[in-house]
Amino acid sequence: MQQYFVDAILPIPVEKQFTYRVSEEEYHALKPGMRIAVPFGKSRIYTALAFRLHHTPPQLYEAKDIHQVLDETPLVTGRQMELWLWMASYYMCTAGEVFRAALPGALLIESETIVLRNDDFEMSEAELKDDEWLIFEALQHQPVLKVAEVAAILDRKNTLPVLKRLLEKGVIRVKEEIQERYKPKLLRFVRIASRYAGEDALRELLDAMNRAPKQREVLLSLFSLSATTRKPVKLKKLQETSGASPAVIKSLLDKDILEDYYLQTDRVAYSGGNTEASVTLNEYQDKALKEIEEYFKEKDVALLYGVTSSGKTEIYVKLIEEAIARGQQVLYLLPEIALTSQLIGRLQRYFGDKVSVYHSKYSNNERIEVWYHLLNGSSRAQVVIGARSAVFLPFSDLGLIVVDEEHESSFKQYDPAPRYHGRDVAIVLGKMYGAKVLLGSATPSVESSYNARTGKYGLVGLTRRYGNVMLPEMELVDIRERTKKKRMKGHFSDRLIEEIEDVLSEGDQVILFQNRRGYAPVMECKECGHTPQCPNCDVSLTYHRTRKQLRCHYCGYSMALPRSCVACGSHALDTKGLGTEQVEEELRNLFPDARVGRMDSDTTRGKYGYEKIITAFEQEEIDILVGTQMITKGLDFRKVSLVGIMNADSLLNYPDFRAFERSFQLILQVAGRAGRTEKRGKVLIQTYNPYHQILQQASMNKYGDMLTDQLNDRKQFSYPPFFRLIRISVRHRNYSTAAEAADWFAKSVRNSLVSGGWKDDCILGPESPAIGRIRNQYIRDIMIKIPRGQSLKTVKEILWRIHGSFSAIPAYRSTRLIFDVDCY
């Protein structure tokens, strides 16, 4: 007798796919890409993805039956699965981890343990302990409890010992239950019952309603709304228009005079009016557009190097128009959610309801709707604006991918796996669909510029600002000299204060950049020098004045602000360093009449957090905006004529081979927010070292010089783009175990690679990173530098082989190994 099986990808970090048995009927109904609920372990049920259907039973274990089929049609396309498997292979993680990252959470149904009352329980209640009796009592009033509800009743997190005792005594039964978490949004509409559709019946009804004037008024309002809008009438709208109470409408529904019905609607809908034509390009933009189109005939990827405010977005709009005219889909990737709120408005003016948005600030249900629109080829998702996770979406006919601000480090995912780079995955995605990819930036990454120099990408320049506006004037302010001459007020130099006063007097706006949130990074006792540390991480706690607390930015630990030193009891506490909250406070003291706003991850929580601040600044409700790097990224404010960088040295002195490149990019990007209209802007860069080469290059906008220097340095010291990097992080709660495991792994890697002819200096470490413990896990890093001539695939195979041996050693089984390919 023929048997039927399906290989399934589970959303858990296991390397292999698991085989499950299906019935003949399920076998013929199933297709790869459909979700199935499958048992895994003793009692857990997961949402898995059907990958391959076949008739071969597994050799090493007995195949379990699937629980149920969750979809009627595939939720994931073949190309999506192809991309996910490529990502799992390239970024050295499992297909299950990619699957979990790709699918919106509400589509990943997992079973929940529910606790049921056992009606056959015959013991005396007196034999139950206090905590057991609480659960027993609750089940008398409510037959079913979830584990979370049990935890709330007992007021403790670990409920398993109590539940285990209750099970043994026969008081309860437990069962795994799965629930679909996505619910379509339904709107309630009303209409006149079909039996009153004719004129005579309607006249009779209205005559009969003379004794019920309120109900008659509701009917007349319904006729009026139907005639004017010619659309289905929402029950809520009818209630507002007629002024009737819910009881009046309910009585009409109960009498079958009105009928109610539900229609599915989108949670995020375009509410604007007619779209408008895109702007006409100037001669430089038009030339750049023609060059891009010319490159696209031969190459799949082009790099648009356009200075800030040169009008790159308008070129993107023209290319999007062309793709839409061909009936193709467009993916527009942005590094920062803050940017999407400004761009959505711009693109919706041109493309109306063809634009969809996909990023983490949108709810699960809203993201699922975008997923289904793309899956069904709906025109509502012809243009998708999103952060890096949008590369996972089910496109059907992708024609163009725009990666704006391609140099941004926000495109890189660090935790959890897959640790991918949005820009690099977008290029692979474009290749799979035969789509063209345009990378845009005012300060392209060294890797992209190198690829353009070597002819791998097309290179198009746009070196003039839109409307021939001049680039801002940049000035380096030596705060070491000014501190000596007592010309500083707090962290503000006399020069910066003077410029802010001039700008405010002219009615313009100011942006101040400080790349650290909170009030101060360190609180220190003046008597003994003690600094409060995070108990879970090797890092000092950051002082947040607005919340009156000390917080760890790595694990989230927080404590109330101490009144005195916890080490010596002294009340002489002082802060060291500078955060955005402190800049904001100093500004309020220096300029009491100015309206000051702050934009960092503390003030932009919630879905519309970014939008509120950006809109307030655009509408000139804020005079001075203080922010972290999220204000540097492509935002367009017309009235900003001054940008101040509070301390450029904190950017340069970072232990990373890309510190100089990133400093240059951040300075130029934040400078690009100034003077975007006729008036020339000004940028003041406060520094203790105004003669630093990077600051000199940035102040003169010498991108070419910076690129040449960086390429020379990286060639000399074996870094990308000349070498590939793989970082292996070894983590464990015990320092000695982490160190021993890292030494064992590094020695094995050295032996394998050096015997294959590698130089010993291509394997660095193990070393502790700058922060050697995070969330009570000690970290040891090993870095492998792979020369261009060596096969990346071979290195990964060696690493997987060593990983297999490593996992077999009992002492290291609890050690966590993390591979990060292209870890920069």
Rosetta blueprint (number, residue, H / E / L):
1 M L
2 Q L
3 Q L
4 Y E
5 F E
6 V E
7 D E
8 A E
9 I E
10 L L
11 P L
12 I L
13 P L
14 V L
15 E L
16 K L
17 Q L
18 F E
19 T E
20 Y E
21 R E
22 V E
23 S L
24 E H
25 E H
26 E H
27 Y H
28 H H
29 A H
30 L L
31 K L
32 P L
33 G L
34 M L
35 R E
36 I E
37 A E
38 V E
39 P E
40 F E
41 G L
42 K L
43 S L
44 R E
45 I E
46 Y E
47 T E
48 A E
49 L E
50 A E
51 F E
52 R E
53 L E
54 H E
55 H L
56 T L
57 P L
58 P L
59 Q L
60 L L
61 Y L
62 E L
63 A L
64 K E
65 D E
66 I L
67 H L
68 Q E
69 V E
70 L L
71 D L
72 E L
73 T L
74 P L
75 L L
76 V L
77 T L
78 G H
79 R H
80 Q H
81 M H
82 E H
83 L H
84 W H
85 L H
86 W H
87 M H
88 A H
89 S H
90 Y H
91 Y L
92 M L
93 C L
94 T L
95 A H
96 G H
97 E H
98 V H
99 F H
100 R H
101 A H
102 A H
103 L L
104 P L
105 G H
106 A H
107 L H
108 L L
109 I L
110 E L
111 S L
112 E E
113 T E
114 I E
115 V E
116 L E
117 R E
118 N L
119 D L
120 D L
121 F L
122 E L
123 M L
124 S L
125 E H
126 A H
127 E H
128 L L
129 K L
130 D H
131 D H
132 E H
133 W H
134 L H
135 I H
136 F H
137 E H
138 A H
139 L H
140 Q H
141 H H
142 Q L
143 P L
144 V E
145 L E
146 K E
147 V H
148 A H
149 E H
150 V H
151 A H
152 A H
153 I H
154 L H
155 D L
156 R L
157 K L
158 N L
159 T L
160 L H
161 P H
162 V H
163 L H
164 K H
165 R H
166 L H
167 L H
168 E H
169 K L
170 G L
171 V L
172 I E
173 R E
174 V E
175 K E
176 E E
177 E E
178 I L
179 Q L
180 E L
181 R L
182 Y L
183 K L
184 P L
185 K E
186 L E
187 L E
188 R E
189 F E
190 V E
191 R E
192 I E
193 A L
194 S H
195 R H
196 Y H
197 A L
198 G L
199 E H
200 D H
201 A H
202 L H
203 R H
204 E H
205 L H
206 L H
207 D H
208 A H
209 M H
210 N H
211 R H
212 A L
213 P H
214 K H
215 Q H
216 R H
217 E H
218 V H
219 L H
220 L H
221 S H
222 L H
223 F H
224 S H
225 L H
226 S H
227 A H
228 T H
229 T H
230 R L
231 K L
232 P L
233 V E
234 K E
235 L H
236 K H
237 K H
238 L H
239 Q H
240 E H
241 T H
242 S H
243 G L
244 A L
245 S L
246 P H
247 A H
248 V H
249 I H
250 K H
251 S H
252 L H
253 L H
254 D H
255 K L
256 D L
257 I L
258 L E
259 E E
260 D E
261 Y E
262 Y E
263 L E
264 Q E
265 T E
266 D L
267 R L
268 V L
269 A L
270 Y L
271 S L
272 G L
273 G L
274 N L
275 T L
276 E L
277 A L
278 S L
279 V L
280 T L
281 L L
282 N L
283 E H
284 Y H
285 Q H
286 D H
287 K H
288 A H
289 L H
290 K H
291 E H
292 I H
293 E H
294 E H
295 Y H
296 F H
297 K H
298 E H
299 K L
300 D L
301 V E
302 A E
303 L E
304 L E
305 Y E
306 G E
307 V L
308 T L
309 S L
310 S L
311 G L
312 K H
313 T H
314 E H
315 I H
316 Y H
317 V H
318 K H
319 L H
320 I H
321 E H
322 E H
323 A H
324 I H
325 A H
326 R L
327 G L
328 Q L
329 Q E
330 V E
331 L E
332 Y E
333 L E
334 L L
335 P L
336 E L
337 I H
338 A H
339 L H
340 T H
341 S H
342 Q H
343 L H
344 I H
345 G H
346 R H
347 L H
348 Q H
349 R H
350 Y H
351 F H
352 G H
353 D H
354 K H
355 V E
356 S E
357 V E
358 Y E
359 H L
360 S L
361 K L
362 Y L
363 S L
364 N H
365 N H
366 E H
367 R H
368 I H
369 E H
370 V H
371 W H
372 Y H
373 H H
374 L H
375 L H
376 N L
377 G L
378 S L
379 S H
380 R H
381 A H
382 Q L
383 V E
384 V E
385 I E
386 G E
387 A L
388 R H
389 S H
390 A H
391 V H
392 F H
393 L L
394 P L
395 F L
396 S L
397 D L
398 L E
399 G E
400 L E
401 I E
402 V E
403 V E
404 D E
405 E L
406 E L
407 H L
408 E L
409 S H
410 S H
411 F H
412 K E
413 Q L
414 Y L
415 D L
416 P L
417 A L
418 P L
419 R L
420 Y L
421 H E
422 G H
423 R H
424 D H
425 V H
426 A H
427 I H
428 V H
429 L H
430 G H
431 K H
432 M H
433 Y H
434 G L
435 A L
436 K E
437 V E
438 L E
439 L E
440 G E
441 S E
442 A L
443 T L
444 P L
445 S L
446 V H
447 E H
448 S H
449 S H
450 Y H
451 N H
452 A H
453 R H
454 T L
455 G L
456 K L
457 Y L
458 G E
459 L E
460 V E
461 G E
462 L E
463 T L
464 R L
465 R L
466 Y H
467 G H
468 N H
469 V L
470 M L
471 L L
472 P L
473 E E
474 M E
475 E E
476 L E
477 V E
478 D E
479 I H
480 R H
481 E H
482 R H
483 T H
484 K H
485 K L
486 K L
487 R L
488 M E
489 K E
490 G L
491 H L
492 F E
493 S E
494 D H
495 R H
496 L H
497 I H
498 E H
499 E H
500 I H
501 E H
502 D H
503 V H
504 L H
505 S H
506 E L
507 G L
508 D L
509 Q E
510 V E
511 I E
512 L E
513 F E
514 Q L
515 N L
516 R L
517 R L
518 G L
519 Y L
520 A E
521 P L
522 V E
523 M E
524 E E
525 C E
526 K L
527 E L
528 C L
529 G L
530 H L
531 T L
532 P L
533 Q E
534 C L
535 P L
536 N L
537 C L
538 D L
539 V L
540 S E
541 L L
542 T E
543 Y E
544 H E
545 R L
546 T L
547 R L
548 K L
549 Q E
550 L E
551 R E
552 C L
553 H L
554 Y L
555 C L
556 G L
557 Y L
558 S E
559 M E
560 A E
561 L L
562 P L
563 R L
564 S L
565 C L
566 V L
567 A L
568 C L
569 G L
570 S L
571 H L
572 A L
573 L E
574 D E
575 T E
576 K E
577 G L
578 L L
579 G L
580 T H
581 E H
582 Q H
583 V H
584 E H
585 E H
586 E H
587 L H
588 R H
589 N H
590 L H
591 F L
592 P L
593 D L
594 A L
595 R L
596 V E
597 G E
598 R E
599 M E
600 D L
601 S L
602 D L
603 T L
604 T L
605 R L
606 G L
607 K L
608 Y L
609 G H
610 Y H
611 E H
612 K H
613 I H
614 I H
615 T H
616 A H
617 F H
618 E H
619 Q L
620 E L
621 E L
622 I L
623 D L
624 I E
625 L E
626 V E
627 G E
628 T L
629 Q H
630 M H
631 I H
632 T H
633 K L
634 G L
635 L L
636 D L
637 F L
638 R L
639 K L
640 V E
641 S E
642 L E
643 V E
644 G E
645 I E
646 M L
647 N L
648 A L
649 D H
650 S H
651 L H
652 L H
653 N L
654 Y L
655 P L
656 D L
657 F L
658 R L
659 A H
660 F H
661 E H
662 R H
663 S H
664 F H
665 Q H
666 L H
667 I H
668 L H
669 Q H
670 V H
671 A H
672 G L
673 R L
674 A L
675 G L
676 R L
677 T L
678 E L
679 K L
680 R L
681 G L
682 K E
683 V E
684 L E
685 I E
686 Q E
687 T E
688 Y L
689 N L
690 P L
691 Y L
692 H L
693 Q H
694 I H
695 L H
696 Q H
697 Q H
698 A H
699 S H
700 M L
701 N L
702 K L
703 Y H
704 G H
705 D H
706 M H
707 L H
708 T H
709 D H
710 Q H
711 L H
712 N H
713 D H
714 R H
715 K H
716 Q H
717 F L
718 S L
719 Y L
720 P L
721 P L
722 F L
723 F E
724 R E
725 L E
726 I E
727 R E
728 I E
729 S E
730 V E
731 R E
732 H E
733 R L
734 N L
735 Y H
736 S H
737 T H
738 A H
739 A H
740 E H
741 A H
742 A H
743 D H
744 W H
745 F H
746 A H
747 K H
748 S H
749 V H
750 R H
751 N H
752 S H
753 L H
754 V H
755 S L
756 G L
757 G L
758 W L
759 K L
760 D H
761 D H
762 C H
763 I E
764 L E
765 G E
766 P E
767 E E
768 S L
769 P L
770 A L
771 I L
772 G L
773 R E
774 I E
775 R L
776 N L
777 Q E
778 Y E
779 I E
780 R E
781 D E
782 I E
783 M E
784 I E
785 K E
786 I E
787 P E
788 R L
789 G L
790 Q L
791 S L
792 L H
793 K H
794 T H
795 V H
796 K H
797 E H
798 I H
799 L H
800 W H
801 R H
802 I H
803 H H
804 G H
805 S H
806 F H
807 S H
808 A L
809 I L
810 P H
811 A H
812 Y H
813 R L
814 S L
815 T L
816 R E
817 L E
818 I E
819 F E
820 D E
821 V E
822 D L
823 C L
824 Y L
